[in-house]
């Protein structure tokens, strides 16, 4: 069994297991099958020979990987469009590629949206559209709902939303109503076709219409929600004039809802989600001899509130068992102040925990399954009871780095940053708390 000094290494092993088990390849093996011209997605069967045209549209951080897994089964039977923020060593035959950006859209994001809308508009009732949607799709494919919103204004709006401190679900409410492709509007562009969406989810299990801001799903939010969120998080004064003007005039149009005809021939299948990552982490921790509990009740909480809650839980469990582990999925929120350094929500969470567990036999890992945390090359970080002292000996002040939202340089110098590179996947964040 590992000693307390091995807990950070054990936590890293657990995270690697998460990345392996929550892979696109394994998700497609479980949920997608093609044989004798019949494509099974979830419980649905599609005879591809019965359609005049089959179009695949894949976008988000797993855009290339999902299309690649489909192509491994279908070959060149299906062609379409891929928008992915990560450079690819090779492109799939029959697909047009767009290098949309994340976390803010770029010109390629807009070009991707325009190409998708044009392709969908050319289909008819005998067509099948296979949408493959993953996290990051909100910015990777984007087109403003109003032509007066230029790309620089769109980027400023995205930055305002991300830095507002609002949970991702509420950020996406605003994105949906400012977009020509989100909130079911992409499905509306394909109205009349048979539509099936394969989802790799980076949103809460009960909020799938937030994934990539729900381009192919009925929107459960309203324009009134949008106006309320903008007021509640003081976004209006930060929005560029072209966006603020729409709010001032209450000129936003409603998105399609559940009973809209756009969804009459639509199906959605979640093949991978944060629950997959949680279960993989829990299984790996159990193999290392830990008593494990899964707790995602702090999803979308402020990082400090979430950390305090989870640390209290691990300490209680620590008193009951010899080896305790809490696995927590989902994401925490961090409202970043001005003049912020380099870091991300996972490293900020881990650094906050480092102060709270100094001198204790507790380790905390927090990392994103996309391999990217904020504006850094790290996926996250791991901290334990020695972090604060090791930082002091290295001439680093934990409190100072925490105040400056500058966690990455500290963890990188200590060797405690977790670097995986972009994984081509995203099923939200995983936190692993361990104690002896």
Order of alpha helices (4+ residues) and beta strands (2+ residues): alpha-alpha-beta-beta-beta-beta-alpha-beta-beta-alpha-beta-alpha-alpha-alpha-alpha-beta-alpha-alpha-beta-alpha-beta-alpha-beta-alpha-beta-beta-alpha-alpha-alpha-beta-beta
